[in-house]
Amino acid sequence: MNEKLKLYGFNNLTKTLSFNIFDICYTHSRDDQKKYIDYIDEQYNARRLTKILTEVTEMIGACILNIAKQDYDPEGASVTILISETPVRVSELDASCNLGQLVYKDSVVGHLDKSHITVHTYPESHPQDGISTFRVDIDVSTCGEISPLKALNYLIESFDSDIINLDYRVRGFTRDTNGQKFYIDHKITSIQDYISPDVLDRYNAIDTNVYQENIFHTKMLLRKFDLDNYLFSTEKLDLSPEERRLVTKRLRYEMEEIYYRKNYL
């Protein structure tokens, strides 16, 4: 499978990369919790998410057909970008769509060709212990030769990622010129193969793969963290040594609970 397959017709394989990214923060008061959610809503609003996903589309070599985006009340945002492997005629979309170049009108309603990219955000907070979390769900689904794995490192780096759950699956089959079915068109043993070494070095990573079904799962937990980077509207020097110890413990428990899908307290 090192050489490019000579196919009969279109490459019908669907490659889907899905993952959750969690960012954890300590918010000292109820007022800080509200401010944190407002901050996250501003930092990761639909406009910025659209910019991130547009970059992803360009990285994987796809063409944008249309964009749907929405900021929600009281919090959260969603963006869906409908993409194709090749450019389409301007008359079909009333827009210009070329690789590396995007021009579209103000409409945010879309028509799906073969593939899509979506993102949804979920800010929330613990009612008692001051922990707030921000979750991002991203799905990149492509059909044909283009691969969502090309944008994996960019997506990880685009968010403050404390915990990452990654899923990659190849569905369907394609045929060569002799009619033989191929259920995957590239080599992969782990999603970690596509994550840069400097990123992997910052995380503990565990794989759960089902090779015969072309299903790959990796979950990652940040190894170390600086408390100053996890305090909202508070500095480490404002806390007593005992408070620092307690907050650090709460943050670590929150990360490990999400990572291992357990409740410790």
N, C-alpha and C positions, 0 to 999 in steps of 0.2 A: 504494500500500500504506500510505498515511498513515491511511486510514479503516479501522475494524475490519471484517474480512471477515464477511459473512453466510454461515454455513456450513450445509451439509446434514449433520446429524448431529454426531458428536463430532469434535473437532480431533485427528486421528491423528498429527500431527507429533511426532516424538521429538527433543528438544533435549538434547544431552549436552555438558557442560563437564568436561574432564579435565585435570588438571595435576600435574606434579611440582614440589615445592619442595625446594631443597637449602639446608641451613645448614652452614657450614664453621667448624671450630674447630681451634686448635692445642693439643695436649696434650703436655706436655713429657716425660712418662714413661709407662711401661706402666701404672703405678698411676693416673696421671691419666686415661689412656684409659678404664680401667674405671670410674673415678668419673664421667667425662663421660657414658658410656652409661647409668650408673645415674641420673644427673641427668636426662637426656633421658627415660628411662623414667618417671620420677616427674613431670616437667613435662608430658609428653604421654601420660599414661596413658589408658586407655579411658574413665574417668569425665570427664576434661577434654575429650577429643575428642567425647564424646557431647554435652557442653554446647555446643561450637562448632557441631556439625552441627544441633543443635536450633535454635540461633539462625539458621542458614542456612535451615532449613525455614520458619521464621516469616518471614524476609525475602522469600523467593520466593512467599509466600502459599500454601503447601501445608499439608497435614494429615498428622501422623504417625500411621501405623498401628501400627508396632511397632519395637523396637530390639533388635539383636543386638550384643554387644560382648565383646571378649576381650583380656586382657593375656597376652603370650606369655613363655615361658621359653626362652632366657635374656633376650631383649629384644624390644621391638616391641609394637604393639597394633593392633587392628582394630575398626572400628565400622561397622555397616550400619544405616541407618534406611530403613524402607520407608514410602513416602508416597503420598498421593493428592491429586488436584487439589481435591476437595471432601470435606467431612466424611462419615463413614459412620455407620450406626446403631450405637448402643451394644451392642445385642444381638448384632451380628455379631462384635464384637471383645472383648466383656466389658471395654470401656474407654470413656472419654469422649474424643472427639477433635474439637476445635473450633479454628478459626483463632485464633491468639493465646493459646490455652489448651490445656494438655496434662495429662491425668491418666491414668496407666497403672499396671498392677500390676507385680509384681516379675519377671514373665516376661521373658526376653531372647531368645525365639524369635519369628520374624516370618512374616507372610504378605504377599506382594507384591500390590499393587493394580495400579498402572500405572507407578510411578516409584520411584527409590531414590537414596540418597546413601551413599557409602562412603568410608572413609579407612583407610589402612594406613601404618604407620611402619616405617622401616628404619635404625636406627643402625648405624654401622660405623666402622672405623678402619684407617689405613694401617699395615702391619707394621713400617715402618722410619723414616719421616720425621716422625712425630708429628702427622700430620693426621687428624682425625676428622670424619666427615660424618653428617648426619642428613637422611634423605629422607622426605618425606611424599607419598603418592599419594592424590589426591582425585578422585572421580567424582560429578558431580551430573547425574542423568538424569531429565528430566521429560517428561511426555506431556500435550499439551493446550496451553492458553494460557500457563501459568506458565513463567517463564524462569529458568534457573540463572544467567544473567549478572547478575541483580540482586544476587547475593551475592559477586561477584567481588572487589571491593575489600576487603570484610570478611575474606574468606579469606586474601588476600595479607597483610593486616595482622595476622592471628591467629598468624602464624609469623614467625620470623626468616628472611627470604627473601633469600638471596644470588644464587641462580639459580632462575628460574621457567620451566618449559616448559608452555605453555597450548595446549590443543586444544579447538575447539568445532565441533560438527557437527550439522546438522539432517537427520534421516532421514525417509523415508516421504513421504506426501502427504496433503492434506486436500482436500475438495471444497466449492465454493460451492453455492448453491441451484440453480444451472443445471447442476451436474455437472462444472464445469471444475476441473481439478486445480491445486493450489497446493503447491509443494515447499518453500516457506518463507513465513512469515506476518509477517516484520518485516524492516526494512532493516538491513544490516550490511556494511561494507567491511573491517573489521578488528576483532579482539578489543580492540585498543587504544582503539577508540571508547568502550569501556565501562570503561576504567581511568581513575581520577581523575588530573588533571594533576600533582598533587603527588607521586603515586606514580610516574608515568611519568618525572618529572624526576630521580628517583634511579637510573634504570636506562638502559642501552642496550637497545634493543628492535629485533628483526628479525622481519618477517612472512614466512610462506610459505603462501599461500592458493591453494585450487583453487575458484574461484568457481562454476564450472559444476556442481560436486559439492556445493556448500554446506559445504566443509571449510575451516576457518580455523586457522592455527597461528601463535603468537607465542612467541618465547623472549626472556628478559630477563636481563641481567647487571648486578649492582650496579656503579655507576660508581666510587664511592670508599668506603673503609672506614677506620675507626680501629683500629689494631692492638690497643689496649686491650680492644676489644669482642670480640676473637677469641682471647684467651688464657684458658685454663682453669687455675685454681689457680696462675696466674703473672701478674705485673704487668709492664708494659713496662719499668719502672725496674729490674727484676731482671735484665734482659737487657743484654748489652753492645751497643754500636752495631752490631757485626758480626752478632751473633745476631738483632737486630731486622731488619736488612736481609735475612738469610737466611730468617727466619720469614715476613716479608712476601712475599718472593719465592715461597716454598712455597705460601702461602695463595692468592696471585694465580694461580699456575700451576694449582692445584687447581680454582679457579673457572673458569678459561679452558678447561681440559681438559674439564670437564663441559659447559660451554656450547657449545664447538665439537666435542665428542665426539672428542677427539684425546688422544694421550699425548705430552707434550713431553720428558719425561725418560726 
